[in-house]
Amino acid sequence: MRLDENKKIMDYEDVRNRIKECERYITSLKEELNEREVDSIGFDYFDKDLDIRIKEVEVTLIELKEILKTEPPQPELPPQGLLFKIEGKIEELEIQYIKNYFDDRAYTTVKYERDRKIEISLTMILMALGNFASAASLNKFENRKMNVSSFVKGKINGKPFYGWLGKTVIKENDYVEMVVIEKDNCYIAYAITLPEKRLIMITPECEYGRYYMVKLSVLGSIILGLIPFFFYCTF
């Protein structure tokens, strides 16, 4: 997704990582300060320097936590309700450009957790068979990819809505159709169309749920075929 240079792209995952780094750094500085106070007589300029650094990092930590408070609700994948269509004119609109995950692991369902356990089991079987290359290949799915997405929120037909979309060209006063669920008197949009321009905007990588199941089915078939061969070679 290509964006204009003047459009700021937010990465809340990076903010979370920086918060953790600041917390670890503050802990290590305080430990060092305590050691110096015990080992030295009096409070020297080295201790003052450490104390200043701690306060500076604490200020940065507060600023990062304030930024994190602006993070919008995470994508609900798959939709946790009945999808239906609405149409109308966009009365209010705000767009944020944000890096986020829309891969198979973003699908927070019991079914996914079960499938993930299957994937781990398949990896262990491959390693037991001595097929480390295939096991490593399977584990490559752990490397998650982030998408630059458009988080949109506003009002349509007098009711608030929000959603995570790919490249977005909608603006206030556009007549649109939306595929949504309703939650807490708010619409969550998974697709928005501009009928006049014949354009459709959907949640990024929304095909991952299907691809993930295909991936598991293929890998499972391969490994099940290897097991009899393994026992034949062993015995």
Kinemage of the C-alpha trace (Angstrom):
@kinemage 1
@onewidth
@group {chain A} dominant
@subgroup {mainchain}
@vectorlist {calphas} color= white
{ca met a 1} P 0.000 0.000 0.000
{ca arg a 2} L 1.566 3.303 -1.104
{ca leu a 3} L 0.863 6.392 0.924
{ca asp a 4} L 1.743 10.047 0.534
{ca glu a 5} L 4.883 11.060 2.408
{ca asn a 6} L 2.949 13.556 4.519
{ca lys a 7} L 0.690 10.841 5.922
{ca lys a 8} L 1.981 9.576 9.243
{ca ile a 9} L 2.047 5.803 9.694
{ca met a 10} L 1.641 4.701 13.304
{ca asp a 11} L 3.236 1.515 14.652
{ca tyr a 12} L 1.774 0.700 18.066
{ca glu a 13} L 3.689 -2.584 18.200
{ca asp a 14} L 6.901 -0.551 18.100
{ca val a 15} L 5.535 1.691 20.877
{ca arg a 16} L 4.868 -1.387 23.041
{ca asn a 17} L 8.404 -2.660 22.401
{ca arg a 18} L 9.891 0.725 23.317
{ca ile a 19} L 7.870 0.762 26.550
{ca lys a 20} L 9.339 -2.630 27.486
{ca glu a 21} L 12.846 -1.402 26.650
{ca cys a 22} L 12.377 1.708 28.803
{ca glu a 23} L 11.090 -0.361 31.726
{ca arg a 24} L 14.055 -2.740 31.486
{ca tyr a 25} L 16.480 0.179 31.198
{ca ile a 26} L 14.998 1.944 34.241
{ca thr a 27} L 15.269 -1.281 36.256
{ca ser a 28} L 18.930 -1.746 35.301
{ca leu a 29} L 19.761 1.915 36.065
{ca lys a 30} L 18.096 1.700 39.485
{ca glu a 31} L 20.009 -1.493 40.278
{ca glu a 32} L 23.248 0.212 39.279
{ca leu a 33} L 22.359 3.258 41.386
{ca asn a 34} L 21.639 1.081 44.433
{ca glu a 35} L 24.969 -0.725 44.024
{ca arg a 36} L 26.877 2.574 43.848
{ca glu a 37} L 25.131 3.941 46.930
{ca val a 38} L 26.095 0.823 48.868
{ca asp a 39} L 29.681 0.707 47.600
{ca ser a 40} L 30.535 4.409 47.798
{ca ile a 41} L 30.764 6.866 50.660
{ca gly a 42} L 28.476 9.796 50.068
{ca phe a 43} L 26.541 10.781 46.969
{ca asp a 44} L 28.994 11.589 44.142
{ca tyr a 45} L 28.363 13.138 40.707
{ca phe a 46} L 28.173 9.674 39.079
{ca asp a 47} L 25.114 8.899 41.198
{ca lys a 48} L 23.564 12.252 40.267
{ca asp a 49} L 24.125 11.469 36.594
{ca leu a 50} L 22.383 8.120 36.977
{ca asp a 51} L 19.487 9.732 38.792
{ca ile a 52} L 19.072 12.258 35.959
{ca arg a 53} L 19.117 9.502 33.341
{ca ile a 54} L 16.451 7.555 35.246
{ca lys a 55} L 14.183 10.606 35.354
{ca glu a 56} L 14.707 11.253 31.627
{ca val a 57} L 13.755 7.686 30.711
{ca glu a 58} L 10.755 7.843 33.060
{ca val a 59} L 9.521 10.939 31.180
{ca thr a 60} L 9.928 9.079 27.877
{ca leu a 61} L 8.049 6.114 29.351
{ca ile a 62} L 5.113 8.329 30.358
{ca glu a 63} L 5.005 9.852 26.852
{ca leu a 64} L 4.998 6.403 25.211
{ca lys a 65} L 2.188 5.185 27.469
{ca glu a 66} L 0.138 8.255 26.540
{ca ile a 67} L 0.652 7.445 22.854
{ca leu a 68} L -0.440 3.838 23.461
{ca lys a 69} L -3.719 5.101 24.937
{ca thr a 70} L -4.640 6.387 21.466
{ca glu a 71} L -4.475 2.890 19.956
{ca pro a 72} L -7.809 1.959 18.345
{ca pro a 73} L -9.619 -1.348 18.990
{ca gln a 74} L -7.855 -4.345 17.460
{ca pro a 75} L -9.397 -6.014 14.387
{ca glu a 76} L -11.970 -8.667 15.314
{ca leu a 77} L -11.124 -11.575 13.029
{ca pro a 78} L -13.201 -13.371 12.038
{ca pro a 79} L -16.268 -11.147 12.601
{ca gln a 80} L -17.806 -11.914 16.006
{ca gly a 81} L -21.384 -11.482 14.840
{ca leu a 82} L -23.796 -11.612 11.928
{ca leu a 83} L -22.627 -9.644 8.890
{ca phe a 84} L -25.181 -7.471 7.121
{ca lys a 85} L -25.233 -4.591 4.649
{ca ile a 86} L -25.993 -0.945 5.362
{ca glu a 87} L -25.885 2.060 3.059
{ca gly a 88} L -25.913 5.791 3.473
{ca lys a 89} L -23.871 8.981 3.448
{ca ile a 90} L -20.724 9.290 5.573
{ca glu a 91} L -21.451 12.131 7.983
{ca glu a 92} L -18.137 12.161 9.866
{ca leu a 93} L -14.817 10.521 9.038
{ca glu a 94} L -11.358 10.193 10.548
{ca ile a 95} L -8.582 8.036 9.068
{ca gln a 96} L -5.411 6.789 10.781
{ca tyr a 97} L -2.684 4.888 8.954
{ca ile a 98} L -1.452 2.095 11.195
{ca lys a 99} L 0.808 -0.945 10.928
{ca asn a 100} L -0.974 -4.036 12.204
{ca tyr a 101} L -1.222 -7.807 11.885
{ca phe a 102} L -3.850 -9.364 9.623
{ca asp a 103} L -2.272 -12.817 9.210
{ca asp a 104} L -3.678 -16.186 10.299
{ca arg a 105} L -2.632 -15.592 13.919
{ca ala a 106} L -4.888 -12.544 14.040
{ca tyr a 107} L -7.888 -14.882 13.869
{ca thr a 108} L -8.669 -15.204 17.582
{ca thr a 109} L -10.850 -18.300 17.665
{ca val a 110} L -10.861 -21.604 19.520
{ca lys a 111} L -10.519 -23.253 16.121
{ca tyr a 112} L -7.304 -21.354 15.433
{ca glu a 113} L -5.842 -22.366 18.808
{ca arg a 114} L -6.617 -25.997 18.003
{ca asp a 115} L -5.059 -25.677 14.544
{ca arg a 116} L -1.986 -24.010 16.055
{ca lys a 117} L -1.507 -26.991 18.388
{ca ile a 118} L -1.730 -29.265 15.348
{ca glu a 119} L 0.955 -27.214 13.606
{ca ile a 120} L 3.260 -27.459 16.643
{ca ser a 121} L 2.695 -31.227 16.776
{ca leu a 122} L 3.535 -31.543 13.080
{ca thr a 123} L 6.764 -29.621 13.646
{ca met a 124} L 7.752 -31.949 16.503
{ca ile a 125} L 7.030 -35.022 14.356
{ca leu a 126} L 9.198 -33.653 11.553
{ca met a 127} L 12.041 -33.025 13.999
{ca ala a 128} L 11.673 -36.538 15.410
{ca leu a 129} L 11.924 -37.856 11.852
{ca gly a 130} L 15.147 -35.915 11.467
{ca asn a 131} L 13.639 -33.681 8.808
{ca phe a 132} L 14.915 -30.433 10.298
{ca ala a 133} L 14.701 -28.559 6.991
{ca ser a 134} L 10.959 -29.154 6.706
{ca ala a 135} L 10.478 -28.342 10.398
{ca ala a 136} L 12.344 -25.079 9.923
{ca ser a 137} L 10.229 -24.349 6.857
{ca leu a 138} L 7.072 -24.892 8.885
{ca asn a 139} L 8.359 -22.599 11.620
{ca lys a 140} L 8.869 -19.808 9.110
{ca phe a 141} L 5.179 -19.113 9.528
{ca glu a 142} L 6.127 -17.686 12.942
{ca asn a 143} L 7.659 -14.683 11.145
{ca arg a 144} L 4.667 -12.405 11.092
{ca lys a 145} L 4.100 -9.742 8.490
{ca met a 146} L 2.591 -6.361 9.314
{ca asn a 147} L 0.368 -4.498 6.888
{ca val a 148} L -0.027 -0.754 6.630
{ca ser a 149} L -3.764 -0.341 7.026
{ca ser a 150} L -6.337 2.424 7.244
{ca phe a 151} L -8.262 2.578 10.490
{ca val a 152} L -11.435 4.474 9.687
{ca lys a 153} L -14.007 5.761 12.129
{ca gly a 154} L -16.914 8.109 11.794
{ca lys a 155} L -20.687 8.266 11.523
{ca ile a 156} L -23.190 6.888 9.037
{ca asn a 157} L -26.961 7.244 9.368
{ca gly a 158} L -26.408 8.896 12.741
{ca lys a 159} L -24.568 5.888 14.175
{ca pro a 160} L -20.807 5.529 14.839
{ca phe a 161} L -18.733 3.046 12.847
{ca tyr a 162} L -15.118 1.955 12.602
{ca gly a 163} L -13.115 -0.586 10.666
{ca trp a 164} L -9.714 -1.719 9.459
{ca leu a 165} L -9.308 -1.452 5.691
{ca gly a 166} L -6.603 -1.478 3.046
{ca lys a 167} L -6.084 1.533 0.787
{ca thr a 168} L -8.968 3.891 1.505
{ca val a 169} L -10.343 6.633 -0.725
{ca ile a 170} L -13.594 7.418 1.084
{ca lys a 171} L -14.313 10.893 2.403
{ca glu a 172} L -17.077 12.749 4.184
{ca asn a 173} L -20.394 13.029 2.293
{ca asp a 174} L -19.598 9.978 0.130
{ca tyr a 175} L -22.532 7.633 -0.437
{ca val a 176} L -21.296 4.156 0.508
{ca glu a 177} L -22.379 0.608 1.177
{ca met a 178} L -20.833 -1.252 4.122
{ca val a 179} L -20.654 -4.861 5.236
{ca val a 180} L -20.757 -4.642 9.024
{ca ile a 181} L -21.593 -6.256 12.324
{ca glu a 182} L -23.214 -4.300 15.136
{ca lys a 183} L -21.624 -4.187 18.580
{ca asp a 184} L -22.368 -1.856 21.500
{ca asn a 185} L -24.541 0.371 19.293
{ca cys a 186} L -21.650 0.791 16.829
{ca tyr a 187} L -21.005 -0.655 13.375
{ca ile a 188} L -17.740 -2.535 12.756
{ca ala a 189} L -17.041 -2.394 9.011
{ca tyr a 190} L -15.298 -5.228 7.155
{ca ala a 191} L -15.892 -3.887 3.645
{ca ile a 192} L -16.886 -0.502 2.236
{ca thr a 193} L -17.906 0.114 -1.360
{ca leu a 194} L -18.295 3.262 -3.416
{ca pro a 195} L -21.030 2.159 -5.848
{ca glu a 196} L -20.638 5.250 -8.024
{ca lys a 197} L -16.930 4.539 -8.617
{ca arg a 198} L -17.277 0.736 -8.408
{ca leu a 199} L -14.581 0.561 -5.742
{ca ile a 200} L -14.418 -1.819 -2.788
{ca met a 201} L -12.203 -1.556 0.294
{ca ile a 202} L -11.841 -4.579 2.576
{ca thr a 203} L -9.938 -5.711 5.665
{ca pro a 204} L -6.313 -6.467 4.625
{ca glu a 205} L -5.374 -10.119 4.054
{ca cys a 206} L -8.930 -11.243 4.772
{ca glu a 207} L -8.253 -14.460 2.827
{ca tyr a 208} L -5.796 -15.721 5.473
{ca gly a 209} L -8.363 -17.850 7.290
{ca arg a 210} L -8.920 -19.968 4.188
{ca tyr a 211} L -5.215 -20.119 3.233
{ca tyr a 212} L -4.250 -21.209 6.731
{ca met a 213} L -6.577 -24.229 6.570
{ca val a 214} L -5.229 -25.174 3.118
{ca lys a 215} L -1.677 -24.931 4.484
{ca leu a 216} L -2.478 -27.206 7.433
{ca ser a 217} L -4.248 -29.754 5.233
{ca val a 218} L -1.303 -30.009 2.827
{ca leu a 219} L 1.308 -30.242 5.598
{ca gly a 220} L -0.755 -32.809 7.473
{ca ser a 221} L -1.060 -35.011 4.390
{ca ile a 222} L 2.693 -34.869 3.747
{ca ile a 223} L 3.607 -35.776 7.334
{ca leu a 224} L 1.053 -38.581 7.586
{ca gly a 225} L 2.609 -40.012 4.444
{ca leu a 226} L 6.085 -39.830 6.000
{ca ile a 227} L 5.190 -41.649 9.233
{ca pro a 228} L 4.815 -45.184 7.703
{ca phe a 229} L 8.085 -44.628 5.829
{ca phe a 230} L 9.792 -43.632 9.088
{ca phe a 231} L 8.660 -46.786 10.897
{ca tyr a 232} L 9.645 -48.964 7.910
{ca cys a 233} L 13.166 -47.516 7.924
{ca thr a 234} L 13.444 -47.802 11.715
{ca phe a 235} L 12.363 -51.416 12.032
